């Protein structure tokens, strides 16, 4: 899991970024250091440096794309960090806002899936992130209903030991968060070698989706291939 720490370079921000980078390395996390080859924190006026501006933005967005998790130091506003938080969040990456003091901008908090107020909380959040199953993005698109259909679901029948196949349908009405559906393929493939009953498949998918995005309404349906002349269709619904 690759982690990038973003924030204002002024107000002692560079030192705080370096401090957190070192803390994460000491705790076994892989850190992307966007300041390693390009440190521009001493520049006071960029107006006559447009080519450098473009290069900085291009490079930083490449680093965001490379990262799995973005940590935004939120004590002091930063134009760049807010854009990086938006880009990461809308790409389904995890964004964590970190602020030991007052958070002076709404942008990092609006993009963040979690807000941490101490180093201990931050490390715990990152450990939980290593176990995350389904990606999510902020819902800036208003009220709507979404339906995702996955035709290639596979698992192992715990009774016969044979492969079971199914079509999985997730229908939900979101509130704050949306499913980042590119993450679903990897999530569903994690069932392929598992011996699990049909009912338990639907229950687990339902629970994971509900815990991750807290939708207003949710339905998960599993339509399993016929076995011994019987076709199983398992549904679970919930409404806030």
C-alpha positions as CSV (number, residue, x, y, z in Angstrom):
1,X,0.0,0.0,0.0
2,X,1.5,3.3,-1.2
3,X,0.8,6.4,0.8
4,X,1.3,10.1,-0.1
5,X,1.2,12.9,2.4
6,X,0.0,16.3,1.1
7,X,-0.4,19.7,2.7
8,X,0.7,23.3,2.8
9,X,4.5,23.7,2.4
10,X,4.3,27.0,4.4
11,X,3.7,27.4,8.1
12,X,6.2,24.7,8.8
13,X,4.2,22.3,6.6
14,X,7.2,20.8,4.9
15,X,8.7,19.7,8.2
16,X,5.4,18.2,9.2
17,X,5.1,16.2,5.9
18,X,8.7,14.9,6.5
19,X,7.9,14.0,10.1
20,X,4.8,12.0,9.1
21,X,6.7,10.3,6.2
22,X,9.3,9.1,8.7
23,X,6.6,7.9,11.1
24,X,4.9,5.9,8.4
25,X,8.2,4.3,7.3
26,X,9.0,3.4,10.8
27,X,5.7,1.6,11.0
28,X,6.3,-0.4,7.8
29,X,4.3,1.6,5.3
30,X,5.5,2.5,1.8
31,X,5.7,6.3,1.3
32,X,5.7,8.3,-1.9
33,X,7.9,11.4,-1.4
34,X,6.7,14.1,-3.8
35,X,9.4,16.5,-2.5
36,X,12.3,14.2,-3.1
37,X,13.3,15.4,-6.5
38,X,11.4,18.7,-6.7
39,X,11.3,21.0,-3.6
40,X,9.8,24.3,-4.5
41,X,8.7,25.5,-1.0
42,X,11.1,28.5,-1.1
43,X,9.5,30.1,-4.2
44,X,7.3,33.1,-3.2
45,X,5.9,34.0,-6.6
46,X,5.1,31.7,-9.4
47,X,3.7,34.2,-11.9
48,X,6.8,34.2,-14.1
49,X,7.3,30.4,-13.8
50,X,4.4,29.0,-15.7
51,X,6.4,26.1,-17.2
52,X,7.5,25.1,-13.7
53,X,3.9,25.4,-12.5
54,X,2.8,22.9,-15.2
55,X,5.6,20.6,-14.4
56,X,4.8,20.6,-10.6
57,X,1.1,20.0,-11.2
58,X,1.8,17.2,-13.8
59,X,4.2,15.5,-11.5
60,X,2.1,15.8,-8.4
61,X,-1.0,14.4,-10.1
62,X,1.2,11.4,-11.3
63,X,2.2,10.8,-7.7
64,X,-1.5,10.9,-6.7
65,X,-2.3,8.4,-9.4
66,X,0.5,6.1,-8.1
67,X,-0.7,6.3,-4.4
68,X,-3.3,4.1,-2.8
69,X,-4.0,6.4,0.1
70,X,-3.7,10.2,0.4
71,X,-3.2,11.9,3.7
72,X,-4.1,15.6,3.8
73,X,-2.6,17.7,6.6
74,X,-5.6,19.9,7.2
75,X,-4.4,22.5,9.8
76,X,-3.6,25.1,7.1
77,X,-5.3,25.6,3.7
78,X,-3.5,24.5,0.6
79,X,-4.7,24.9,-3.0
80,X,-2.6,22.0,-4.2
81,X,-3.6,19.6,-1.4
82,X,-7.3,20.3,-1.9
83,X,-7.0,19.5,-5.6
84,X,-5.0,16.4,-4.8
85,X,-7.6,15.3,-2.3
86,X,-10.4,15.9,-4.9
87,X,-8.5,14.0,-7.6
88,X,-7.7,11.1,-5.3
89,X,-11.2,10.8,-3.9
90,X,-12.9,10.9,-7.3
91,X,-10.6,8.1,-8.4
92,X,-11.8,5.9,-5.6
93,X,-8.6,6.3,-3.5
94,X,-8.8,6.5,0.2
95,X,-8.4,10.1,1.5
96,X,-7.6,10.7,5.2
97,X,-7.7,14.2,6.7
98,X,-5.1,14.7,9.5
99,X,-5.3,17.6,11.8
100,X,-4.1,17.8,15.4
101,X,-5.5,21.4,15.6
102,X,-8.2,23.3,13.9
103,X,-9.0,22.4,10.3
104,X,-9.3,25.7,8.5
105,X,-10.7,24.5,5.1
106,X,-13.8,22.4,4.3
107,X,-12.3,20.9,1.2
108,X,-10.1,18.2,2.7
109,X,-12.8,17.2,5.1
110,X,-15.4,17.0,2.4
111,X,-13.2,14.6,0.4
112,X,-12.0,12.5,3.3
113,X,-13.4,9.1,4.3
114,X,-11.9,9.6,7.7
115,X,-10.6,12.4,9.9
116,X,-7.7,11.7,12.4
117,X,-6.6,14.0,15.2
118,X,-3.5,12.2,16.4
119,X,-0.7,10.1,15.1
120,X,-2.1,7.1,16.9
121,X,-5.5,7.5,15.2
122,X,-3.7,7.9,11.8
123,X,-1.8,4.7,12.2
124,X,-4.9,2.8,13.2
125,X,-6.8,4.2,10.2
126,X,-4.0,3.0,7.9
127,X,-4.1,-0.4,9.4
128,X,-7.8,-0.6,8.8
129,X,-7.2,0.6,5.2
130,X,-5.0,-2.4,4.5
131,X,-8.1,-4.5,5.1
132,X,-10.6,-2.4,3.1
133,X,-12.5,-4.4,0.4
134,X,-14.7,-2.0,-1.6
135,X,-13.7,1.4,-2.9
136,X,-15.9,4.5,-2.6
137,X,-16.1,8.1,-4.0
138,X,-18.0,11.1,-2.7
139,X,-21.5,11.6,-4.0
140,X,-21.6,15.0,-5.7
141,X,-24.4,13.9,-8.1
142,X,-27.5,14.2,-6.0
143,X,-30.2,11.6,-5.3
144,X,-30.3,8.6,-7.7
145,X,-30.5,4.9,-7.8
146,X,-27.6,2.8,-9.0
147,X,-27.5,-0.9,-10.0
148,X,-24.3,-2.9,-10.6
149,X,-24.5,-6.4,-12.2
150,X,-21.5,-8.8,-12.1
151,X,-22.0,-11.9,-14.3
152,X,-18.8,-13.8,-13.5
153,X,-19.0,-14.5,-9.8
154,X,-17.4,-17.8,-8.7
155,X,-17.0,-19.6,-5.4
156,X,-16.8,-23.2,-4.1
157,X,-19.7,-25.2,-2.9
158,X,-18.9,-26.3,0.7
159,X,-21.0,-29.5,0.2
160,X,-19.8,-30.9,-3.1
161,X,-16.5,-29.0,-3.5
162,X,-17.5,-28.0,-7.0
163,X,-17.4,-24.5,-8.5
164,X,-20.5,-22.4,-8.1
165,X,-21.2,-19.6,-10.5
166,X,-23.6,-16.7,-10.1
167,X,-24.8,-13.3,-11.2
168,X,-24.6,-10.7,-8.4
169,X,-26.7,-7.6,-8.5
170,X,-26.2,-4.6,-6.2
171,X,-28.9,-2.0,-6.2
172,X,-28.7,1.0,-3.9
173,X,-29.7,4.6,-3.3
174,X,-26.7,6.5,-2.0
175,X,-26.3,9.2,0.5
176,X,-22.8,10.6,1.0
177,X,-20.8,7.9,-0.7
178,X,-20.9,5.9,-4.0
179,X,-19.4,2.5,-4.8
180,X,-16.2,2.9,-6.9
181,X,-17.3,0.1,-9.1
182,X,-13.8,-0.6,-10.6
183,X,-13.0,-2.1,-7.2
184,X,-15.8,-4.6,-7.4
185,X,-14.0,-7.0,-9.8
186,X,-11.1,-7.5,-7.4
187,X,-13.6,-7.8,-4.5
188,X,-15.7,-10.4,-6.2
189,X,-12.7,-12.4,-7.4
190,X,-11.6,-12.7,-3.7
191,X,-14.4,-15.3,-3.3
192,X,-13.2,-17.6,-6.0
193,X,-11.3,-20.1,-3.9
194,X,-13.6,-19.9,-0.9
195,X,-16.0,-22.6,0.2
196,X,-19.1,-20.7,1.1
197,X,-22.9,-21.2,1.0
198,X,-25.1,-19.1,-1.3
199,X,-26.8,-17.3,1.6
200,X,-23.5,-16.5,3.2
201,X,-22.3,-14.9,-0.1
202,X,-25.2,-12.5,-0.3
203,X,-25.0,-11.8,3.4
204,X,-21.2,-10.9,3.3
205,X,-21.5,-8.7,0.2
206,X,-24.5,-6.9,1.7
207,X,-22.6,-6.3,4.9
208,X,-19.5,-5.1,3.2
209,X,-21.4,-2.6,1.0
210,X,-23.5,-1.3,3.8
211,X,-20.5,-0.8,6.1
212,X,-18.5,0.9,3.4
213,X,-21.0,3.4,2.0
214,X,-23.9,3.6,4.4
215,X,-26.6,3.9,1.7
216,X,-30.2,5.0,2.1
217,X,-31.4,1.8,0.6
218,X,-29.6,-1.4,-0.4
219,X,-30.5,-4.7,-2.1
220,X,-28.1,-7.5,-3.0
221,X,-29.2,-10.4,-5.1
222,X,-27.4,-13.6,-6.0
223,X,-28.7,-15.7,-8.9
224,X,-26.8,-19.0,-8.8
225,X,-26.6,-21.6,-11.5
226,X,-28.9,-24.5,-11.3
227,X,-27.7,-27.5,-9.2
228,X,-29.7,-30.8,-8.9
229,X,-32.6,-29.2,-10.7
230,X,-32.8,-26.3,-8.3
231,X,-31.9,-22.7,-9.1
232,X,-31.1,-20.6,-6.0
233,X,-31.9,-16.8,-6.0
234,X,-31.0,-15.2,-2.7
235,X,-31.9,-11.6,-1.9
236,X,-31.3,-9.3,1.0
237,X,-32.9,-5.8,1.3
238,X,-32.5,-2.9,3.7
239,X,-34.0,0.6,3.9
240,X,-33.0,3.4,6.3
